Amino acid sequence: MRYRETFIIKHGERLILKGVDPAGKGNHESEPAAKDEIENSRSQLAKLQSLLYAKKKRSILVVLQAMDAGDKNGVVNHVLSALNPQGARVNGFQRPTIEEAAHDFLWRVHPHTPHTPARGEIAIFNRSHYEDVLVPRVHKIIDKPVWEARYLRIRDFEEGLADNDTRILKFFLHISKEEQLTRFAQRLDDPHHNWKINESDYIERDYWDAYMTAYEDAINATSSKHAPWFVVPSNHKWFRNLVVSQIIVDGMEELDMSYPKPTVDLSDIRRRYHRGRAPENR
């Protein structure tokens, strides 16, 4: 089953997160049942990235947003492990630095910075420009006229990227409040991850409903044909990985890419440099 149409938020639709089951698994009962499809999507990603890099006509921007413990890093690892690092990179967006906060909220992701992808590249935003219509809103640092104005700026920004041949795919990794607490508890006992724990993670849980409302409004205001949002049930990490990789594959296949034609006369090259040499099997 292809999940693009299942989880896309089309322009003009009204997302209500309570209507999306974060524990959903689609038509798959378990990770073993989905294993072949997961691996197939990873294989397709690798092939399509090779085309994208060779052609250097289009680029891909993947935006990942989630609540704390939504495991954006897990998605990054799943996607990147299928790709050639030469044509892929990740940009993590933390709390704005003093320099970043002194500029407009899109300054740190403007097209002239190295963050947005060049033609032939895949870039992943681990958190993104959407942080500035979420956290400041929930904590009442900005008011409604400001965040609504920022929606307009974001739409213009993304439209500009699309006009420059960037395919934008935005994912909200939807976990339940209960699943978040379970993952926090698992981190406490894991020396590889407990360094991430901060008391503020637990304090932010008091604002859960406010965050859900902020996400709903931001997604509804900025999901468009050229930059759609996908709300992906993410309590089950294996299902989330399947859906995200599958949707990226579908988005890249729509680009109808092919390898560029050689820029030299292959017959002449063979004649001059490979005369009398049997071709090798590769």
C-alpha positions in Angstrom: 0.0 0.0 0.0 1.2 3.5 -0.8 0.6 6.0 2.0 1.1 9.4 0.3 -2.6 10.1 -0.2 -3.5 8.6 3.2 -1.4 11.1 5.2 -1.1 14.2 3.0 -2.9 17.4 4.2 -4.2 18.9 1.1 -4.5 22.7 0.7 -7.8 23.8 1.9 -8.4 20.7 4.1 -8.7 21.2 7.9 -6.4 19.0 10.0 -7.6 17.9 13.4 -4.9 16.0 15.1 -7.3 14.2 17.4 -8.6 12.5 14.3 -5.2 11.0 13.5 -4.2 7.9 15.5 -0.5 8.2 16.4 -0.4 4.4 16.9 -1.7 3.7 13.4 0.0 1.0 11.4 -1.9 1.2 8.1 -2.4 -2.2 6.6 0.7 -3.6 8.3 0.3 -5.7 11.5 4.0 -5.7 12.5 7.5 -4.7 11.6 8.4 -8.1 10.1 5.3 -7.9 7.8 6.6 -4.6 6.5 10.3 -5.4 6.3 10.3 -6.1 2.5 8.5 -2.8 1.8 10.8 -0.8 4.0 13.9 -2.3 2.4 12.4 -1.7 -1.1 11.8 2.0 -0.3 15.4 2.4 0.9 16.7 0.7 -2.3 14.5 3.0 -4.4 15.8 6.1 -2.5 19.4 5.1 -3.4 18.5 4.7 -7.1 16.6 8.0 -7.3 19.2 9.9 -5.5 21.8 8.8 -8.1 19.5 10.2 -10.8 19.0 13.4 -8.9 22.7 13.9 -8.4 23.6 13.1 -12.0 21.0 15.3 -13.5 21.5 18.3 -11.2 18.2 19.9 -12.3 16.1 19.5 -9.2 16.6 19.3 -5.4 14.7 17.8 -2.5 14.0 19.4 0.9 12.7 17.2 3.6 11.3 19.0 6.7 10.9 17.1 9.9 8.9 18.4 12.9 7.8 16.6 16.0 7.3 17.0 19.7 10.2 16.1 22.0 11.1 12.4 21.7 9.4 12.3 18.3 12.6 10.6 17.1 13.5 12.9 14.2 17.0 11.6 14.5 15.7 8.1 13.9 14.1 9.2 10.6 17.3 11.1 9.6 19.3 7.9 10.2 16.8 5.7 8.3 16.8 8.0 5.3 20.5 8.9 5.2 21.7 5.4 5.6 20.2 4.7 2.2 21.8 7.7 0.5 25.3 8.6 -0.8 26.6 11.3 1.7 28.1 13.2 -1.2 24.6 14.4 -2.3 22.8 14.6 1.0 23.1 16.6 4.2 21.3 17.4 7.4 20.7 20.8 9.0 19.6 20.8 12.7 17.9 23.9 14.0 18.2 24.4 17.7 17.2 27.5 19.8 18.2 30.6 17.8 21.7 32.0 18.6 22.1 35.6 19.7 23.1 36.5 16.1 20.2 34.6 14.6 17.7 36.2 17.1 19.0 39.6 16.0 17.7 39.0 12.5 14.3 38.2 11.0 13.1 34.7 11.8 13.9 33.3 8.4 17.4 34.7 8.3 19.0 31.4 9.3 17.3 29.5 6.5 17.5 32.1 3.7 18.3 30.6 0.3 21.8 32.3 0.3 22.9 30.3 3.3 24.2 26.7 2.9 21.1 25.3 4.4 18.7 24.9 1.5 19.7 22.3 -1.1 21.5 23.0 -4.3 20.4 21.3 -7.5 21.2 17.6 -7.3 21.1 17.6 -3.5 18.8 16.2 -0.8 18.7 18.3 2.4 16.9 17.4 5.6 15.8 20.0 8.1 15.8 18.4 11.6 13.4 21.0 13.1 13.1 24.0 10.8 11.8 27.5 10.2 8.5 26.2 11.7 9.9 26.4 15.2 9.3 30.2 15.1 5.5 29.7 14.8 5.3 27.1 17.5 7.4 27.7 20.6 7.1 31.5 20.7 3.3 31.2 20.1 2.9 28.5 22.9 4.9 30.6 25.3 3.1 33.8 24.3 6.2 35.5 23.1 4.4 36.5 19.9 0.7 37.1 19.3 -1.7 36.1 16.6 -1.0 38.9 14.1 2.7 38.0 14.3 2.4 34.2 13.8 -0.2 34.7 11.0 2.2 37.1 9.2 4.9 34.5 9.6 2.7 31.9 7.9 2.7 34.3 4.9 6.4 34.7 5.0 6.9 30.9 5.1 4.6 30.3 2.2 6.4 32.9 0.1 9.8 31.4 1.2 8.7 27.8 0.2 7.2 29.0 -3.0 10.5 30.6 -3.9 12.3 27.4 -3.3 9.7 25.5 -5.4 10.2 28.0 -8.3 13.9 27.2 -8.1 13.1 23.5 -8.7 13.2 22.3 -5.1 10.6 19.6 -4.3 9.5 20.2 -0.6 8.1 17.4 1.6 7.2 18.3 5.1 6.5 15.7 7.8 4.9 16.0 11.3 5.9 12.9 13.2 2.8 12.4 15.3 3.3 10.7 18.7 0.9 10.5 21.6 1.5 12.2 24.9 1.7 8.7 26.6 4.3 7.5 24.0 6.4 10.6 24.7 6.5 9.8 28.4 7.4 6.2 27.7 10.3 7.3 25.5 11.5 9.7 28.2 11.5 6.8 30.7 13.5 4.7 28.2 16.1 7.5 27.9 16.6 7.6 31.6 18.0 4.1 31.6 20.0 4.4 28.4 23.5 5.9 28.8 23.7 6.6 25.1 20.6 8.9 25.3 20.1 10.0 28.9 22.4 13.0 28.3 19.5 14.4 26.2 17.1 14.5 29.2 16.4 17.9 30.6 13.7 18.9 33.2 12.3 21.4 30.7 11.3 18.4 28.5 8.8 17.4 31.3 7.7 21.0 31.9 6.8 21.4 28.2 4.4 18.5 28.5 2.1 20.9 30.4 1.7 22.8 27.1 0.8 19.7 25.0 -2.6 20.8 24.0 -1.3 24.3 23.1 1.4 22.7 20.9 -1.2 20.5 19.2 -3.3 23.6 18.3 -0.2 25.5 17.1 0.8 22.5 14.9 -2.7 22.3 13.5 -2.9 25.9 12.6 0.6 26.0 11.1 0.0 22.9 9.0 -3.4 24.1 7.8 -2.0 27.5 6.9 1.1 26.3 5.0 0.3 23.0 3.4 0.3 23.6 -0.4 0.6 21.8 -3.7 4.3 22.8 -3.9 5.1 22.2 -0.2 2.6 19.6 1.2 2.5 18.5 4.8 2.2 14.8 5.8 1.0 13.9 9.3 2.6 10.5 10.0 1.5 8.2 12.8 4.8 7.7 14.7 4.3 5.7 17.8 5.6 2.7 15.9 9.0 3.7 14.6 9.1 1.1 11.9 5.8 2.2 10.4 6.9 5.8 10.5 10.1 4.9 8.6 8.1 3.1 6.0 5.7 5.9 5.4 8.4 8.7 5.3 10.7 6.8 2.9 7.8 5.7 0.7 6.5 9.3 0.4 10.0 10.6 -0.4 10.3 7.9 -3.1 6.9 8.8 -4.6 7.8 12.5 -4.6 11.1 11.9 -6.4 9.5 9.5 -8.9 7.2 12.3 -9.9 10.2 14.3 -11.1 10.5 11.8 -14.0 14.3 11.9 -13.9 16.8 10.2 -16.3 20.5 10.1 -16.5 22.0 12.9 -18.7 23.4 12.1 -22.0 27.2 11.8 -22.3 29.0 15.0 -23.2 31.7 13.2 -25.2 31.6 10.9 -28.2 31.7 7.5 -26.6 32.6 5.7 -29.8 35.6 8.0 -30.2 36.7 7.4 -26.6 36.5 3.7 -27.1 38.4 3.8 -30.3 41.2 6.0 -28.9 41.7 4.5 -25.5 40.1 1.0 -25.4 41.0 -0.5 -28.8 41.4 -4.2 -28.6 40.4 -4.4 -25.0 37.6 -6.6 -24.0 34.9 -4.9 -21.9 34.9 -5.9 -18.2 31.9 -7.2 -16.4 30.9 -4.7 -13.7 
